[in-house]
């Protein structure tokens, strides 16, 4: 399962041994060497409680409504390190020195903790694409202290997420419209086909009546002559 980084923020962290809420996710810490989630900064309950660190290795599961960990003792003190990164707001440059955009959020594989894509915004993104653009993990070269460096030709690997979603929605609408049109057309044909025999039956009944009258006259010509004499 993959989640946007913003999905983690505010999620409660629950220990499975005591069924206790240990706090809520405040921010994410990234390991620049492995380009993956190192752990979560947890805000404890209470005004005077200090933030704690939950290593990703001790995360049992990440769900839609909570993060779980096996033990209530999984939380650690936060150790400041120059190796820790927070990606939001970091600029991304290509190795040719071209500005690609600024990281707004990123997609995480909840099982492995790996960063899958970076979601960028900026003037270049707005000029080339509509809205945010995704830069895949394979396009990243270095996650430095000040900027993230992308490989040569990274511009060509940018994809427009919103356009892709719109195209998918458009495709679904077109297919649905075709199905509806086909259903309406078939309904019309069925209705016409159902009414036609009814009309034909009326014609057939009239024809049969005339045939019967003609047959009676042919079989009983004397009766017909008698009726004519009476009329005269």
C-alpha positions as CSV (number, residue, x, y, z in Angstrom):
1,X,0.0,0.0,0.0
2,X,1.2,3.5,-0.9
3,X,0.3,6.7,1.0
4,X,1.0,10.3,0.5
5,X,3.2,11.8,3.2
6,X,0.4,14.1,4.3
7,X,-1.7,11.0,5.1
8,X,0.7,10.2,8.1
9,X,0.4,13.6,9.7
10,X,-2.1,13.6,12.6
11,X,-2.5,9.8,12.7
12,X,-2.7,8.3,16.2
13,X,0.0,5.9,17.1
14,X,-1.3,2.9,19.1
15,X,0.6,0.2,20.9
16,X,-0.7,-3.4,20.4
17,X,0.5,-4.7,23.8
18,X,-1.5,-2.2,25.9
19,X,-4.0,-0.9,23.4
20,X,-2.7,2.6,24.3
21,X,-2.5,5.7,22.2
22,X,1.1,6.9,22.5
23,X,0.6,10.2,20.6
24,X,0.0,11.4,17.0
25,X,2.4,11.7,14.1
26,X,3.8,15.2,13.9
27,X,6.4,14.9,11.1
28,X,8.4,12.4,9.0
29,X,12.2,11.8,9.1
30,X,13.9,10.6,5.9
31,X,17.1,8.7,5.5
32,X,19.0,10.3,2.5
33,X,21.2,7.3,1.9
34,X,18.4,4.8,1.4
35,X,15.8,7.4,0.2
36,X,13.3,5.9,2.6
37,X,11.4,6.7,5.8
38,X,13.7,6.5,8.8
39,X,10.9,7.1,11.4
40,X,8.1,9.3,12.7
41,X,8.2,12.2,15.1
42,X,5.4,11.6,17.6
43,X,3.8,14.3,19.6
44,X,2.8,13.0,23.1
45,X,-0.3,13.9,25.0
46,X,0.0,16.9,27.4
47,X,1.5,20.4,27.0
48,X,4.8,19.6,28.8
49,X,5.4,16.3,27.1
50,X,8.4,16.2,24.7
51,X,8.2,14.8,21.2
52,X,9.4,11.2,20.7
53,X,10.8,9.2,17.8
54,X,9.3,6.0,16.4
55,X,11.8,4.2,14.2
56,X,10.2,2.8,11.0
57,X,11.6,-0.6,11.9
58,X,9.3,-0.7,14.9
59,X,6.2,0.3,13.0
60,X,3.9,-2.7,12.8
61,X,1.5,-1.3,10.3
62,X,0.3,1.9,8.7
63,X,-3.5,2.0,8.1
64,X,-6.0,4.5,7.0
65,X,-6.8,5.5,10.6
66,X,-3.8,4.7,12.7
67,X,-0.2,3.6,12.9
68,X,0.5,0.6,15.1
69,X,3.5,-0.6,17.0
70,X,4.1,-3.8,19.0
71,X,5.2,-2.2,22.2
72,X,4.4,0.9,24.2
73,X,8.2,1.1,24.8
74,X,8.9,1.5,21.0
75,X,9.2,5.3,21.3
76,X,12.7,6.8,21.7
77,X,14.2,10.1,22.5
78,X,14.9,12.3,19.5
79,X,18.6,12.5,18.6
80,X,19.4,15.5,16.4
81,X,21.5,14.4,13.4
82,X,22.7,16.1,10.3
83,X,21.8,12.9,8.4
84,X,18.1,13.3,9.1
85,X,16.0,15.0,6.4
86,X,12.5,16.5,6.0
87,X,11.6,16.8,2.4
88,X,8.7,19.3,2.3
89,X,9.8,22.6,0.9
90,X,13.2,21.3,-0.4
91,X,14.1,22.4,-3.9
92,X,15.0,19.9,-6.7
93,X,17.6,20.6,-9.3
94,X,18.8,18.6,-12.2
95,X,22.5,17.8,-12.4
96,X,22.7,20.4,-15.3
97,X,21.6,23.0,-12.8
98,X,18.0,23.4,-13.9
99,X,15.4,24.0,-11.3
100,X,12.7,21.4,-11.5
101,X,10.4,22.4,-8.6
102,X,9.8,22.3,-4.8
103,X,8.8,19.2,-2.9
104,X,5.2,19.6,-1.7
105,X,4.7,16.0,-0.5
106,X,5.9,12.5,-1.4
107,X,4.5,9.0,-1.8
108,X,5.7,6.3,0.6
109,X,5.5,2.5,0.3
110,X,3.9,1.7,3.7
111,X,5.4,-1.8,3.9
112,X,9.1,-1.0,3.0
113,X,9.2,2.7,3.9
114,X,10.8,3.6,0.5
115,X,10.1,6.9,-1.1
116,X,8.3,6.1,-4.4
117,X,7.8,9.6,-5.9
118,X,8.2,13.2,-5.1
119,X,5.3,15.6,-5.8
120,X,6.7,18.9,-7.1
121,X,5.3,22.3,-7.8
122,X,6.8,25.5,-9.3
123,X,7.0,27.7,-12.3
124,X,8.5,25.0,-14.5
125,X,5.8,22.6,-13.5
126,X,3.1,25.2,-14.2
127,X,4.6,26.0,-17.6
128,X,5.0,22.4,-18.7
129,X,2.2,20.6,-16.9
130,X,-1.0,21.4,-15.0
131,X,-0.7,21.5,-11.2
132,X,1.6,19.1,-9.4
133,X,4.1,16.8,-11.1
134,X,5.5,13.4,-10.0
135,X,9.2,12.7,-10.1
136,X,10.0,9.0,-9.7
137,X,12.6,7.7,-7.2
138,X,14.7,6.4,-10.1
139,X,15.3,10.1,-11.2
140,X,17.0,11.0,-7.9
141,X,20.8,11.2,-7.7
142,X,21.6,12.9,-4.4
143,X,19.5,14.0,-1.4
144,X,21.7,16.8,-0.1
145,X,21.4,19.1,3.0
146,X,20.2,22.0,0.9
147,X,18.8,20.6,-2.3
148,X,17.8,17.4,-4.0
149,X,19.8,16.6,-7.1
150,X,18.1,14.8,-10.0
151,X,19.7,12.9,-12.8
152,X,20.3,14.2,-16.3
153,X,17.1,14.3,-18.4
154,X,14.9,14.3,-15.2
155,X,12.6,16.8,-16.9
156,X,11.4,14.1,-19.3
157,X,10.5,11.8,-16.3
158,X,8.1,14.4,-14.8
159,X,4.5,13.2,-15.1
160,X,1.3,15.2,-14.6
161,X,-0.8,13.4,-12.0
162,X,-3.9,15.6,-12.4
163,X,-4.0,15.2,-16.2
164,X,-3.6,11.4,-15.8
165,X,-6.5,11.4,-13.4
166,X,-8.6,13.6,-15.7
167,X,-7.8,11.3,-18.6
168,X,-8.9,8.3,-16.6
169,X,-12.2,10.0,-15.6
170,X,-12.7,11.1,-19.2
171,X,-12.2,7.6,-20.4
172,X,-14.7,6.2,-17.9
173,X,-17.2,8.8,-18.9
174,X,-16.8,8.1,-22.6
175,X,-17.2,4.3,-22.0
176,X,-20.3,4.9,-19.8
177,X,-21.8,7.2,-22.4
178,X,-21.3,4.6,-25.2
179,X,-22.9,1.9,-23.0
180,X,-25.9,4.1,-22.3
181,X,-26.3,5.1,-25.9
182,X,-26.2,1.4,-26.9
183,X,-28.7,0.5,-24.3
184,X,-31.1,3.3,-25.4
185,X,-30.7,2.2,-29.0
186,X,-31.4,-1.4,-28.2
187,X,-34.4,-0.5,-26.1
188,X,-35.8,1.5,-29.1
189,X,-35.3,-1.5,-31.4
190,X,-36.9,-3.8,-29.0
191,X,-39.9,-1.5,-28.5
192,X,-40.3,-1.1,-32.3
193,X,-40.0,-4.8,-32.8
194,X,-42.6,-5.5,-30.1
195,X,-45.1,-3.1,-31.5
196,X,-44.8,-4.2,-35.2
197,X,-46.3,-7.7,-34.7
198,X,-49.2,-6.1,-32.9
199,X,-50.0,-3.8,-35.8
200,X,-49.5,-6.6,-38.3
201,X,-52.0,-8.7,-36.3
202,X,-54.6,-6.1,-36.7
203,X,-54.1,-6.1,-40.5
204,X,-54.1,-9.9,-40.6
205,X,-57.4,-10.0,-38.6
206,X,-59.1,-7.7,-41.1
207,X,-57.8,-9.7,-44.1
208,X,-59.0,-12.9,-42.5
209,X,-62.5,-11.4,-42.0
210,X,-62.7,-10.4,-45.7
211,X,-61.5,-13.8,-46.8
212,X,-64.1,-15.5,-44.7
213,X,-66.9,-13.2,-46.2
214,X,-65.7,-13.9,-49.7
215,X,-65.5,-17.6,-49.1
216,X,-69.1,-17.7,-47.8
217,X,-70.4,-15.9,-50.9
218,X,-68.5,-18.2,-53.1
219,X,-69.9,-21.3,-51.4
220,X,-73.5,-20.0,-51.2
221,X,-74.2,-18.1,-54.4
222,X,-78.0,-18.8,-54.1
223,X,-78.2,-17.2,-50.7
224,X,-76.6,-14.1,-52.1
225,X,-79.1,-14.0,-55.0
226,X,-82.0,-14.4,-52.6
227,X,-80.7,-11.4,-50.6
228,X,-80.4,-9.3,-53.8
229,X,-84.1,-10.2,-54.8
230,X,-85.3,-9.3,-51.4
231,X,-83.6,-6.0,-51.6
232,X,-85.1,-5.3,-55.0
